[in-house]
Amino acid sequence: MTSLSAGEISLSALSELLSGYDGTLARVYRDKLAIKAGKAAKPASKALISREKEEEIEDRVKQFVELDTWRYTTLPATLRERAGGNGDQKKKGKRSLLMASSTRTRWSS
């Protein structure tokens, strides 16, 4: 059996696990919502979830997957882009501070 330890997992095993992430995420969240809906309906009987409730669950799953994508894909990419662009701004900011401090030193002498 392949080790799933962070220090020992192979690239192919990690890739395989990550490839199933989206489907697993949606399935697990859908199952949780269905269990809650089933308990809310009638705990004594194993009533089927209504079509309306199923549509609500699917909408919530879709929103959850979109949020997860934003949180782990879109936001980090956006922040990386900003950090890359701000690197130049930080350098300019430091230069401006150095120039301002040397100017102050010249004028105060």
Backbone torsions as a table, in degrees:
resi	resn	phi	psi	omega
1	MET	NA	139.7	-179.5
2	THR	-72.9	135.1	177.5
3	SER	-74.3	135.1	178.4
4	LEU	-102.9	10.7	176.7
5	SER	-63.1	141.2	-176.4
6	ALA	-56.5	-35.1	-179.0
7	GLY	-82.4	-13.6	-174.0
8	GLU	-120.2	-12.1	-175.2
9	ILE	-65.0	137.3	179.7
10	SER	-79.6	158.7	179.6
11	LEU	-62.0	-39.5	-179.5
12	SER	-67.0	-39.3	178.0
13	ALA	-66.7	-41.4	177.9
14	LEU	-63.5	-43.3	178.2
15	SER	-61.2	-41.7	179.2
16	GLU	-63.7	-43.7	178.6
17	LEU	-64.1	-43.5	-179.1
18	LEU	-67.8	-30.6	-179.8
19	SER	-65.6	-25.6	179.0
20	GLY	-93.1	2.2	-174.4
21	TYR	-60.2	-50.8	-175.5
22	ASP	-59.8	-45.9	179.7
23	GLY	-65.7	-40.9	179.2
24	THR	-65.8	-43.3	179.3
25	LEU	-57.2	-50.8	-178.2
26	ALA	-64.8	-42.7	-178.0
27	ARG	-64.8	-45.1	-178.2
28	VAL	-65.6	-44.0	-179.9
29	TYR	-66.5	-40.9	177.7
30	ARG	-60.2	-44.1	179.5
31	ASP	-62.4	-42.0	178.4
32	LYS	-61.7	-44.9	179.9
33	LEU	-65.4	-38.5	179.9
34	ALA	-65.8	-40.1	178.1
35	ILE	-62.6	-45.4	177.8
36	LYS	-61.4	-43.0	-179.4
37	ALA	-65.1	-39.3	178.7
38	GLY	-65.4	-40.8	178.3
39	LYS	-67.4	-37.5	-178.9
40	ALA	-70.7	-31.1	-177.0
41	ALA	-68.3	-71.3	-179.7
42	LYS	-153.9	105.0	-177.7
43	PRO	-66.3	-29.0	-176.7
44	ALA	-73.0	-33.8	-179.2
45	SER	-112.3	160.6	178.0
46	LYS	-95.4	64.4	-178.4
47	ALA	-69.0	143.9	176.1
48	LEU	-73.9	151.5	179.1
49	ILE	-75.9	135.6	-179.3
50	SER	-65.1	158.6	179.5
51	ARG	-60.0	-39.6	179.0
52	GLU	-62.2	-42.9	179.7
53	LYS	-66.7	-38.1	177.6
54	GLU	-61.7	-41.0	178.6
55	GLU	-65.7	-40.0	177.9
56	GLU	-63.1	-41.8	178.5
57	ILE	-62.4	-45.2	-179.8
58	GLU	-62.4	-39.3	177.0
59	ASP	-63.1	-42.8	-180.0
60	ARG	-67.4	-37.6	177.1
61	VAL	-63.2	-44.5	179.4
62	LYS	-60.0	-44.7	178.7
63	GLN	-63.1	-41.0	-179.5
64	PHE	-64.2	-43.3	179.4
65	VAL	-65.1	-40.2	177.5
66	GLU	-63.2	-42.7	177.9
67	LEU	-62.6	-42.8	179.3
68	ASP	-62.1	-42.4	177.7
69	THR	-63.2	-43.1	178.6
70	TRP	-63.0	-44.8	-175.6
71	ARG	-66.1	-41.5	-172.6
72	TYR	-104.3	-8.7	-179.4
73	THR	-123.3	-59.6	-174.1
74	THR	-66.9	-51.8	-177.4
75	LEU	-61.2	-49.7	178.5
76	PRO	-59.3	-38.4	179.1
77	ALA	-65.3	-41.8	179.1
78	THR	-63.3	-44.1	179.8
79	LEU	-66.4	-36.9	176.4
80	ARG	-62.8	-42.5	179.2
81	GLU	-62.5	-44.6	178.9
82	ARG	-62.2	-43.3	-179.4
83	ALA	-63.6	-38.3	178.0
84	GLY	-64.2	-42.1	178.6
85	GLY	-72.0	-35.1	-178.5
86	ASN	-76.2	-17.1	177.3
87	GLY	-58.2	-41.9	177.4
88	ASP	-67.5	-39.3	179.6
89	GLN	-64.1	-39.1	179.1
90	LYS	-63.8	-42.0	179.2
91	LYS	-62.5	-44.5	179.1
92	LYS	-63.0	-39.6	179.8
93	GLY	-63.0	-42.2	179.0
94	LYS	-65.7	-41.9	178.3
95	ARG	-61.8	-41.7	179.9
96	SER	-63.2	-41.1	178.7
97	LEU	-64.6	-42.5	179.2
98	LEU	-63.5	-43.4	-179.8
99	MET	-65.7	-41.1	-179.8
100	ALA	-65.1	-41.9	-178.9
101	SER	-68.2	-37.3	178.7
102	SER	-70.5	-33.7	176.8
103	THR	-66.9	-43.9	178.4
104	ARG	-60.9	-40.6	-179.4
105	THR	-63.7	-41.5	179.1
106	ARG	-64.8	-42.9	-176.3
107	TRP	-75.4	-27.7	-178.3
108	SER	-84.6	-12.0	-178.5
109	SER	-79.3	NA	NA
